[in-house]
Amino acid sequence: MGNPQFSDFVSIRDFSKQQISLVLKRAKQMLPYASGERKIRPLDGKILGTLFYEPSTRTRLSFESAMLRLGGTVMGFSSPMGTSIEKGENLSDTIRVTESYADILVIRHPLEGAARLAADVSSKPVINAGDGAGQHPTQTILDLFTMLESKERLEGLNVVILGDLKFGRTVHSLSEALATFGANLTFVAPPSLEMPREVIAEIESKGIKPKYATALEDAVREADILYVTRIQKERFADATEYAKVAGSYRIDSRLLSQGKSTLSVMHPLPRINEISPEVDSTPHSLYFKQAANGIPVRMAILSMLMGAEF
Ligand code: CP
């Protein structure tokens, strides 16, 4: 094992453009190994601990698959149910114990800042798999990777980001990373779910001035990517507030016909009803490819954090 290239993977703000580019390059190299076409075992004998305090399909299973493809093994929990968290164990104690059982930890937690706390407590590398309405940095890398694979550039790309921009952690880290790479951003959000001011400030500090649109038809006309998110029902304190915005947008073929023929639709998934299933079979659909890219990207991140030679 060589020297790790990073100590943790907690926030996209911790990484320079050059460092993100290195991860994207490693992910590209991982493609034949991610599909199983070629075999490698640089993490043979290493254990990934998966600590999921919130539900997940893609993130948890693609991390598991990535670790197995690298020759390592996985242990962990997919919910606090059945663990000592139910007895009241605090996060810091859970991390102190699980880091002694594993070589690297992945954590998803409902509280913003939980992954940072875990990284501060743990002497082993910690990866943020989503912290409340904070960030989802590994999703961001796979989003960038998918855009690059599809459009072959990030600089100057016209990206429209639609949905719950307030609570959607994927769009916080993604917008900041896209600004780092010089993409043009347009935000479309239902009232009360606009992008937080601190994320906008971070984007503007990188020299990108986002546009704001209310009419989706206008926003998609010049878009290269339409990045759609679901409304994060679980983050609403009041069910009536959620009911006011639920179902307020839906992407269908009629809307997409207003845009470029090369317009691609992305979504971190799961979708509820934001994208009509009729879009799935059109050339616009990129969201299932995006989910599949979780494997090479997470293989890249795991191998770089573990200092695996490649
Ligand atoms: N994109 C994403 O984080 O999906 P999961 O919640 O299924 O992990």
Boltz pocket constraint, residues with backbone or C-beta under 6 A from the ligand:
constraints:
  - pocket:
      binder: B
      contacts: [[A, 55], [A, 56], [A, 57], [A, 58], [A, 59], [A, 60], [A, 129], [A, 130], [A, 136], [A, 139], [A, 268], [A, 269], [A, 270]]
      max_distance: 6.0
